[in-house]
């Protein structure tokens, strides 16, 4: 199947990009700049991995999201919270209906270039905080995409039953260079080591027993998982 891969340049989506050619023909990689504090750090990695694979890369600007939406993940929002990635304060980083907007655009793009599928890297650890990463949402989007396109574009979601640790293991087997990915929501010169995505990244490498190539500003004890 010809597919378009959604890739932000983060650990999960880069792994999905390297996984996709093992099952499908990747015809394009699609990224979005929506005004997140870390977009400038992660998007170059998406372009880099697409170039290494010799695949077309398109970056779409969604500047209205930063202007009109409320989220601390955005440049227009407040400070990025710190702590465990399943903690209640991480809900501050939710960008309302973000994946629905991106998938709608990506679906139209996919059909326009003759692709029959979209690959998204949403995984099991996302479910606790992000409603538009949950299985019921992704199933509904899959149905809508199939119903709304002549090509009956599929939403391919290989990681929904996997943890970040599983992804770290899979990506390592695929030869992914995780030093060339970005997770930290703060978007500084280095990964902060304290925000939810840094905590999740650190935890994944530890649990996977894989060397973490990331340089963190903080490498102290990881926060406990909320009850």
C-alpha positions, 0 to 999 in steps of 0.5 A: 500500500502507498502511504504517507507518514506523519512525522514530527521529528519525535521519537515515536513518529521517527520510529513509525517512519522507519517501520513503514517501509517494512510493510508499505511503500512510503510516498511522502512524509508530512510534518506540521508547524503549529506554533508549539514551543518545540517545533523548531527543535523537532521538525528539522529531524523529520526532514532529516530522516525523510531525506535519508530515506529519499522520500518527499517531505512536506511541512505545513504551517498551521499558524492559526493554532498558536493564535486561536487555541489554548494550550501551554504547549504553544508559544502563546501558552504558559510554562510547560509543566514538569513531572510524570507524563500521566500526571493531571497537570500534563493536560495543560499541554493538550492542543484541542483536537490537534490530531483531527485537524492534522489528519484531515489535511493529511488525508486530503493530501494522501488522496491527492498524491495517490496514497491509500494510507496514513501512518500515525505513531500514537501509542498506548502511553498517550491515552492517559492525557491526550483524547485525540490519541485514544483508540476510539478517536483513531477508529472514528477518524479511520472510518471518517477518512474511508467514508470521505475519500474515493480512495478509502484512505486508511488510518494505519496505527501500528503503535496503539497497543505499544508503550514508549518502551516497546517503541524504543526496542522496536526502533533500536532493532530498526536501526533508528538513531535516536540522537537525531530525534527530539522530545522535550516540550520546552524546546531549549538547547538541550532536553530539560529532563523534567517535563512529561515528554523528557520523563517518558523518554528517559523512562523508555530507554531505561526500561528497554535496556537501551543506551539513551543518546540524549543529553539532558540538563537534569538526570536526577530521579524520575518522578513516580507514576500517579496513583 
